[in-house]
Amino acid sequence: MLSVRAYQLAQLAAIKHARRALRDLGLENDAWVDPFRAVERAGALLFFAPLKGLCGAYMPRLPKGDAAGVLVSITYPLSVQRFTAAHELGHLWMGHSPSVDKEEDILPRGGVDQTGGMARTEEEVKAEAFAAHFLMPMRRVSERIGSLGLSSADVNVPDTVYELSLWFGVSYAAMAWHLATLKHIDRPTVQRLLETKPKRIKQQALGRDVGIDWHNDVWSLSTRHSGEVVHARVGDALTITLPSHATGGYLWDVAAVDSPAVEVLWTEPGTGAAKRDETSLVGSSPPQRAVLRVKALGEHPISVFERRPWELSDQSGEFRLTIVAEPVPERGLFARQRQALIRT
């Protein structure tokens, strides 16, 4: 059992390694870090298998072996698979001994046990810290919070933590604990946040029953996200809230993005018929909302324009988004490595 001081020193060492790995693997400037390709770039073979109770494993390169090996269980959600891959990459990058990682080694729990000591080995503490800072670098987290215009009070809200978790491709719990590590929130706040389940956040974001699979995610987007790249999965829902100028005859042509790749589930025009509260301005229209669902793999740029239906050249607003939907890992060798072997 590590002391608090030893735990802190292990974390600091792992953070330095994570920063160096991002730089050396050419990922330092990537807003979205792909841990599977990072394992490939680091020279290890990456395998996926359906394992229960075991999130992943790492085997260093044997004296007569060709490469180190990383195993990730596909039994868990993609966010956990991503964190597992980053965790095993940490073992690889820091030259650790072979490791078999169970749920308690991967799934976030805050590090400190009830006795005040640290319950895991130094190598596991380092691998956990490496994974968190590899997928959620401090600079990137601060930049994302700033770009979303979030205050310190906003970060205490479940909706915000869930939104941040999507932009970094990690679980809601992992994002909450990492925000505590970065001193954006305290530990009691994390415990309070974890009382709210992601499914409830998704339901509130949609605002109505649209029949999606609740294992998928719900992205809440607005004009401040215009130009962003969203790394979603097939089946994910995107709620888009756009300012309306319907009183001037302008409407967002959301229906125009309906395609084999993206499906428009419903739209709610920002007309003046909706009930206004006391803060609404006279003559203003409530925002226009739409819910889209990702239907196909690949990269899908979408554009929505605000204009008068009878005068399409008169454009008053524009919302652009690129959706990147990559396949969920399948059993066996990592697809990119398998394809490389076939080519050779």
Secondary structure, DSSP 4 states (H G I P E B T S, - for coil): -B-HHHHHHHHHHHHHHHHHHHHHTT-TT-SS--HHHHHHHTT-EEEEE--SSEEEEEEPPPTT-S--EEEEETTS-HHHHHHHHHHHHHHHHTTPPPEEEEHHHHS---SB-TTSSB-S-HHHHHHHHHHHHHHS-HHHHHHHHHHTT--TTGGGSHHHHHHHHHHHT--HHHHHHHHHHTTSS-HHHHHHHTTS-HHHHHHHHH-S-----TTS-EEEEEGGGTTEEEEE-TT-EEEEEE---GGGT-EE-GGGG-SSSEEEEEEE---TTSPP-TTSPTT--PPEEEEEEE-SSEEEEEEEEEEETTEEEEEEEEEEEEEEEPPPP-SEE-HHHHHHHHH-
